Amino acid sequence: MITTPTIVIEWLDGADTDIALPAYETAGAAGADVRANFAPNGREGVTIEAGARALIPCGFRMEIPAGYEVQVRPRSGLALKHGITLPNTPGTIDSDYRGPVGVIILNAGSEPFHIAHGDRIAQFVVAPVVQGQFALGSGLSETARGQGGFGSTGRK
């Protein structure tokens, strides 16, 4: 049985509480849409010039259960239509972070792009986390790939 973790959200002082919390827009959605919340510093939004980036506030902080992370991913429609993406995709919000949530938006398009108060700007994907152990060794096992790096398996 799959356990559904609960992400507890708390509004920041002065945030517009009429803005929707992160939500899944369809029954099969893996990502919950998250919205810009520019209150209390005005509600006019921000225009991001081509090639520029900005930190867009979400108006809340959250508590993620231990053993999980929230991955921040771009919205495909914004990426395709306007070149709007996230430079650290996927971004990670760790379970022990309790500060304000914001999304770093990059305008990789050729035109300025305006983000209005309440616009859907990214997706949150809740994912389990496994912490590995790192140990110094004195030799690695051999594989067919070996040291073949970027592009070593070809284009096909």
C-alpha positions as CSV (number, residue, x, y, z in Angstrom):
1,M,0.0,0.0,0.0
2,I,1.3,3.5,-0.9
3,T,1.3,6.0,1.9
4,T,0.2,9.5,0.9
5,P,2.4,12.1,2.7
6,T,0.7,15.3,3.9
7,I,2.5,18.5,3.1
8,V,1.5,21.1,5.7
9,I,1.4,24.6,4.3
10,E,1.4,27.9,6.3
11,W,0.7,31.3,4.8
12,L,3.3,33.9,5.2
13,D,2.2,37.2,6.9
14,G,0.4,39.4,4.4
15,A,0.1,36.7,1.7
16,D,-3.0,36.6,-0.5
17,T,-4.9,33.7,1.0
18,D,-7.4,33.7,-1.9
19,I,-4.6,32.3,-4.1
20,A,-5.1,28.5,-4.5
21,L,-2.7,26.2,-2.6
22,P,-0.7,23.8,-4.8
23,A,-3.2,21.5,-6.4
24,Y,-3.4,18.6,-8.9
25,E,-5.4,19.8,-11.9
26,T,-6.3,16.3,-13.2
27,A,-6.8,12.9,-11.5
28,G,-3.7,11.5,-13.2
29,A,-1.4,14.5,-12.6
30,A,2.0,13.8,-11.1
31,G,2.7,17.5,-10.4
32,A,0.6,19.9,-8.4
33,D,0.5,23.4,-9.9
34,V,1.9,26.2,-7.7
35,R,1.0,29.8,-8.2
36,A,2.8,33.2,-7.8
37,N,1.7,35.2,-4.7
38,F,3.2,38.7,-4.8
39,A,1.3,40.0,-1.8
40,P,2.1,41.8,0.5
41,N,4.6,43.6,-1.8
42,G,1.9,44.5,-4.3
43,R,0.0,42.4,-6.8
44,E,1.2,43.7,-10.1
45,G,3.5,40.8,-10.8
46,V,6.9,41.0,-12.5
47,T,8.1,41.0,-16.1
48,I,11.2,38.9,-16.8
49,E,13.2,40.0,-19.8
50,A,14.5,37.5,-22.3
51,G,17.6,35.7,-20.9
52,A,16.9,37.0,-17.3
53,R,15.7,35.1,-14.2
54,A,13.7,36.0,-11.1
55,L,12.7,34.5,-7.8
56,I,8.9,34.3,-7.8
57,P,7.3,34.2,-4.3
58,C,4.6,31.6,-3.5
59,G,3.3,33.2,-0.3
60,F,3.8,30.2,2.0
61,R,6.2,28.0,3.8
62,M,5.7,24.3,4.3
63,E,6.5,21.2,6.3
64,I,7.5,18.2,4.2
65,P,7.6,14.8,6.1
66,A,11.0,13.3,6.7
67,G,11.9,10.8,4.0
68,Y,10.3,13.0,1.2
69,E,11.3,16.0,-0.9
70,V,9.2,18.3,-3.1
71,Q,10.7,18.6,-6.6
72,V,10.0,21.9,-8.4
73,R,9.6,21.4,-12.1
74,P,8.7,23.6,-15.1
75,R,5.2,23.7,-16.6
76,S,5.5,22.2,-20.1
77,G,3.1,24.7,-21.7
78,L,5.1,27.7,-20.5
79,A,8.3,26.1,-21.7
80,L,6.9,25.3,-25.2
81,K,5.0,28.5,-25.8
82,H,7.2,31.1,-24.1
83,G,10.6,29.5,-23.2
84,I,9.8,29.8,-19.5
85,T,11.7,27.2,-17.5
86,L,13.5,26.6,-14.2
87,P,17.3,26.8,-14.3
88,N,17.8,24.2,-11.5
89,T,15.4,21.6,-12.8
90,P,14.3,19.8,-10.9
91,G,14.8,22.0,-7.9
92,T,14.6,20.3,-4.5
93,I,12.8,21.5,-1.4
94,D,14.2,19.4,1.5
95,S,12.1,18.1,4.4
96,D,14.0,20.2,6.9
97,Y,13.5,23.5,5.2
98,R,10.9,25.8,6.8
99,G,11.5,29.1,5.0
100,P,9.5,31.0,2.4
101,V,8.9,29.0,-0.8
102,G,9.9,30.6,-4.1
103,V,10.4,29.4,-7.6
104,I,13.4,30.5,-9.7
105,I,12.1,31.3,-13.2
106,L,14.3,31.7,-16.3
107,N,13.0,33.3,-19.4
108,A,14.9,31.3,-22.2
109,G,12.5,32.8,-24.8
110,S,13.1,35.8,-27.1
111,E,10.5,38.1,-25.6
112,P,9.8,39.6,-22.2
113,F,7.3,37.5,-20.2
114,H,5.0,38.8,-17.5
115,I,4.1,36.7,-14.5
116,A,0.9,38.0,-12.9
117,H,-0.3,37.6,-9.3
118,G,-2.0,34.1,-9.1
119,D,-0.4,32.7,-12.3
120,R,0.5,29.0,-12.3
121,I,4.3,29.1,-12.5
122,A,5.6,25.6,-11.7
123,Q,4.7,22.1,-10.6
124,F,5.5,20.4,-7.3
125,V,6.2,16.6,-7.4
126,V,6.4,14.9,-4.0
127,A,9.0,12.1,-4.0
128,P,10.6,9.7,-1.6
129,V,14.2,10.3,-0.7
130,V,16.8,7.6,0.0
131,Q,20.1,8.8,1.5
132,G,23.0,6.7,0.4
133,Q,26.3,6.1,2.1
134,F,29.5,7.4,0.5
135,A,32.6,5.3,1.2
136,L,36.2,5.6,-0.1
137,G,37.2,2.5,-2.1
138,S,40.3,1.2,-3.8
139,G,38.9,0.1,-7.2
140,L,35.6,0.0,-8.9
141,S,33.9,-2.9,-10.7
142,E,34.2,-3.0,-14.5
143,T,31.2,-2.3,-16.8
144,A,30.7,-2.4,-20.6
145,R,30.4,1.4,-20.6
146,G,33.5,2.0,-18.5
147,Q,34.5,5.6,-18.5
148,G,32.4,6.6,-21.5
149,G,30.9,10.0,-20.7
150,F,28.6,12.5,-22.2
151,G,27.4,11.3,-25.6
152,S,29.4,8.1,-25.5
153,T,26.4,5.9,-26.4
154,G,25.6,7.8,-29.6
155,R,22.6,9.6,-31.0
156,K,20.3,6.7,-31.9
